[in-house]
Amino acid sequence: MDVKELVEKRLKLIADARALLEAAEKENRSLTSEEQARYDAMMADEAELRQRIERWAELEKRSQTEIPVWSERTTTRNPETTDYDKAFYRYVRHGLSGLDAMEVRALSVGTGSAGGYLVPRSLADKIVEKLVERNFVRRFATVIQTESPHDIPIEASLPTASWTSEAAAFTESEPTFSQKTLGAHKLGIITKVSEELLNDAAFDVEGYLALKFGNAFGSAEQTAFLVGTGTGQPKGIVADAGTGVTAAANNAITADELISLYYSLESPYRENAIWVMRDSTVAAIRKLKDSQGQYLWQPSLTAGSPDTLLGRPVFTSSAMAAIGSQAKSVLFADFSFYYIADRGQRSMQRLVELYAASGQVGFRAWERVDGVLTLTDAAKVLVHPL
C-alpha cells in the first residue's frame, strides 16, 4: 500500500467516525457502548495510519536529500573535506592511538575547552537536521548563534500617538525597554557502538552518530523549549505565555473555549501561530464543532503536513500537560518570538576504557543552548480550573 492509499484510508476512517457521531447527534443521544467501542477502534486505527504516513513521508524526504557519507576509502563526498574532518573520523573509528603525527596535529585544532573535540561541519549539519526533525520548535523559533551571554532588548511599552490642534505642541511619548538574557545550559548524551562496527569501513559512523545525537538532543530540547523551568535548562514558552482562556471545567474543553483562545492572540501573531497539545487532548477536541456545524479539527490531506485546528497547524508533544486540574493543556503561539541561542559548537569525546569489557566504544556528545520567549503577547494558553 503506497502513501496515497494510506492517506485515503485514514480520511475514510475519520469520515466514518464522524458519521457515527453525527448519527447519534441527530437522535440527540450519546454513543451506545457498542458505538463507543467502534469509535475508539477507528480512532486507534487512524492513529496507527497517521504514524505510518509520517514514517513514509520521512523516508521520502530522506531519499531526496541523502548525501553519500565519507569513509576512509574515499573523499568524494565533499571536495572541501578538511584535514581536520579526516583526522576526526579516523579518531572516531580508531582513537588517538590510530592517528599519525600529522593527524594528531590536525585534530588538536578542534580541542574543546571542556575536553573532547568540536564535531566537523558535516556531522554538525547532520545532527542539526535530525534534531530539527525531532524538535518542531526549532522549525518555527528564531535561532541565533552566540559565543557569550546574549541580551535581547524588549519593548515593555510602545510610544502612543495623540490628536492635537494645528500649531499646538506635540505630546511626548517615550517607549520603555527591558531585556532578556540568553545564557547557556549544557545538554549531553552518551551512546555506544560495537568495536566490530567501527572497524567495518562500510559502516556509516557519521550517519549513525548524527541520528543518535540528533534524536536525543531534539527530544530533550523540545521538552525544555515547551515546558522548561529555566533552572538548569531553558525556560519554556508555556511558562511565560499569557492566559488566553480559563476553561469552565477541569476535565474538558469546549469549542467556544478553543475559538476564544484563538482570538485571544492578536491578529499579527495569529497569522503565524501553531497549536501545541498532547495526543490525548487532540482526541478530546476532534469531536468539537463550531456554531455552523463545522468540525474545528481538520485532518491533513497531504502526507507530511500537519492536521489543522481553526485553520492553523497542530503539533503534538507528550511534554504538554494533559487535560486536568490547573493544567495548561493547549498552547497557541507565534514561535518566531521564542529565541533559541546555540552557544559555540557541539563537541564529542571518545570513551574507550569505560565500555571495553563489553567490546564497545562510547561516544559522549554535548551542546550548550538556551531559549526564552521574548514577547508574552505572542503566546497564549488554555488553563483549566482547580
Sequence and secondary structure as in RCSB ss.txt:
>XXXX:A:sequence
MDVKELVEKRLKLIADARALLEAAEKENRSLTSEEQARYDAMMADEAELRQRIERWAELEKRSQTEIPVWSERTT
TRNPETTDYDKAFYRYVRHGLSGLDAMEVRALSVGTGSAGGYLVPRSLADKIVEKLVERNFVRRFATVIQTESPH
DIPIEASLPTASWTSEAAAFTESEPTFSQKTLGAHKLGIITKVSEELLNDAAFDVEGYLALKFGNAFGSAEQTAF
LVGTGTGQPKGIVADAGTGVTAAANNAITADELISLYYSLESPYRENAIWVMRDSTVAAIRKLKDSQGQYLWQPS
LTAGSPDTLLGRPVFTSSAMAAIGSQAKSVLFADFSFYYIADRGQRSMQRLVELYAASGQVGFRAWERVDGVLTL
TDAAKVLVHPL
>XXXX:A:secstr
  HHHHHHHHHHHHHHHHHHHHHHHHTT    HHHHHHHHHHHHHHHHHHHHHHHHHHHHHHHHH     BTTB 
TT TT  HHHHHHHHHHHH GGG  HHHHHHHHTTB TTSSEE  HHHHHHHHHHHHHH THHHHSEEEEESS E
EEEEEEE        TT        EEEEEEE  EEEEEEEEEEHHHHH TTS HHHHHHHHHHHHHHHHHHHHH
HH BSSSS B HHHH EEEEE S SS   HHHHHHHHHHS HHHHTT EEEE HHHHHHHTT B TTS BSEE  
SSTT   EETTEEEEE TTS  S TT EEEEEE GGGEEEEEEEEEEEEEE GGGGGGTEEEEEEEEEEEEEES 
GGGEEEEE   
